[in-house]
């Protein structure tokens, strides 16, 4: 039997909950506190950006028990911001016709991979400024 695959809809992504692993979510909270960021989505967006800068696909995660962030919070309420994030993630995947569940799984994997990179860099840096300098120099080398 053929399963009907519903294409991604902007409204569905805006209303959907996005989670990552418990470990990545814990690091998200730690980084938020360390950087004194007011919102949980801020370190999550940094993590997504770092992962999307990598040419390879992230490894799927088996644990998605982190706390949820709604799509319009994670990606932004402005339609241009939301569609840009969707386009970046879909384009990076190289898969046409992703379902909402597949998209959520990709976000979870990118979030976890990016958070690991952000966490390692932040822990090994001499200062927050040094961490960002390391991350930016690494992003330019891709």
Phi, psi and omega per residue, in radians:
X1 nan 2.338 3.118
X2 -1.422 2.317 3.103
X3 -1.631 2.324 3.117
X4 -1.370 2.231 -3.141
X5 -1.789 1.986 3.122
X6 -1.392 2.250 3.111
X7 -1.189 2.767 3.106
X8 -1.069 2.418 3.053
X9 -2.115 2.353 -3.106
X10 -0.973 -0.768 -3.137
X11 -1.089 -0.664 3.107
X12 -1.114 -0.730 3.141
X13 -1.172 -0.707 3.138
X14 -1.078 -0.653 -3.088
X15 -1.554 -0.253 -3.069
X16 -1.275 2.660 3.016
X17 -1.608 2.432 3.113
X18 -2.092 2.351 -3.131
X19 -2.327 2.778 2.976
X20 -2.211 -2.924 3.141
X21 -1.197 2.801 3.091
X22 -1.047 -0.742 -3.125
X23 -1.114 -0.784 3.133
X24 -1.155 -0.644 3.109
X25 -1.160 -0.670 3.090
X26 -1.105 -0.736 3.090
X27 -1.150 -0.651 3.091
X28 -0.985 -0.806 3.134
X29 -1.150 -0.707 3.137
X30 -1.123 -0.797 3.139
X31 -1.135 -0.706 3.105
X32 -0.992 -0.788 -3.131
X33 -1.188 -0.793 -3.124
X34 -1.041 -0.769 -3.109
X35 -1.494 -0.024 -3.124
X36 0.973 0.769 3.106
X37 -1.516 2.384 -3.077
X38 -1.322 -0.346 -3.028
X39 -2.218 2.502 3.141
X40 -1.101 -0.536 -3.086
X41 -1.220 -0.346 -3.084
X42 -1.138 -0.921 3.066
X43 -1.159 -0.517 3.101
X44 -1.110 -0.742 3.108
X45 -1.137 -0.690 3.066
X46 -1.037 -0.784 -3.136
X47 -1.094 -0.798 3.116
X48 -1.027 -0.760 -3.139
X49 -1.086 -0.760 3.132
X50 -1.100 -0.714 3.137
X51 -1.195 -0.720 3.138
X52 -1.157 -0.359 3.085
X53 -1.288 -0.299 3.100
X54 -1.415 2.395 -3.104
X55 -1.280 -0.381 -3.103
X56 -1.566 2.806 3.077
X57 -1.338 2.546 3.095
X58 -1.281 2.720 3.083
X59 -1.293 2.291 3.105
X60 -1.031 2.563 3.120
X61 -1.717 2.584 3.137
X62 -1.708 -0.302 -3.110
X63 -1.996 1.917 3.086
X64 -2.033 0.916 -3.060
X65 -1.735 0.222 3.058
X66 -1.219 2.897 3.133
X67 -1.201 2.537 -3.090
X68 -1.379 2.632 2.924
X69 -2.209 2.222 -3.141
X70 -1.159 2.558 -3.078
X71 -0.943 -0.771 -3.116
X72 -1.248 -0.248 3.020
X73 -1.528 -0.800 -3.118
X74 -1.123 -0.767 -3.047
X75 -1.771 -0.246 -3.139
X76 1.889 2.573 -3.119
X77 -1.421 -0.375 3.108
X78 -1.229 2.293 -3.083
X79 -1.021 -0.627 3.133
X80 -1.120 -0.745 3.112
X81 -1.121 -0.823 -3.117
X82 -1.045 -0.833 -3.117
X83 -1.201 -0.555 3.088
X84 -1.112 -0.842 3.110
X85 -1.046 -0.777 3.128
X86 -1.031 -0.833 -3.123
X87 -1.068 -0.756 3.141
X88 -1.069 -0.762 -3.097
X89 -1.243 -0.759 3.130
X90 -1.140 -0.802 -3.138
X91 -1.062 -0.749 3.137
X92 -1.082 -0.621 -3.102
X93 -1.201 -0.550 -3.085
X94 1.270 0.204 -3.099
X95 -1.893 2.205 3.081
X96 -1.523 2.490 3.041
X97 1.292 0.668 3.094
X98 -1.090 2.500 3.005
X99 -1.482 2.941 3.103
X100 -1.064 -0.739 3.139
X101 -1.092 -0.766 3.113
X102 -1.093 -0.695 3.106
X103 -1.112 -0.784 3.111
X104 -1.067 -0.693 3.111
X105 -1.134 -0.695 3.093
X106 -1.108 -0.777 3.118
X107 -1.047 -0.772 3.129
X108 -1.030 -0.758 -3.122
X109 -1.205 -0.756 3.098
X110 -1.105 -0.736 -3.134
X111 -1.066 -0.785 -3.136
X112 -1.142 -0.805 -3.123
X113 -1.135 -0.786 3.135
X114 -1.132 -0.660 3.134
X115 -1.168 -0.642 3.087
X116 -1.082 -0.779 3.131
X117 -1.142 -0.780 3.130
X118 -1.077 -0.758 -3.118
X119 -1.135 -0.817 3.139
X120 -1.070 -0.755 -3.129
X121 -1.149 -0.777 -3.117
X122 -1.118 -0.689 -3.115
X123 -1.233 -0.540 -3.089
X124 -1.592 -0.177 -3.086
X125 -1.420 2.717 3.101
X126 -1.330 -0.470 -3.131
X127 -2.700 2.955 3.073
X128 -1.069 -0.715 3.128
X129 -1.071 -0.735 3.106
X130 -1.102 -0.695 3.120
X131 -1.069 -0.809 3.139
X132 -1.164 -0.635 3.083
X133 -1.090 -0.741 3.099
X134 -1.089 -0.784 -3.131
X135 -1.116 -0.737 -3.123
X136 -1.189 -0.683 3.123
X137 -1.196 -0.594 3.073
X138 -1.194 -0.646 3.137
X139 -1.174 -0.599 -3.132
X140 -1.282 -0.366 -3.099
X141 -1.418 -0.110 3.134
X142 -1.464 nan nan
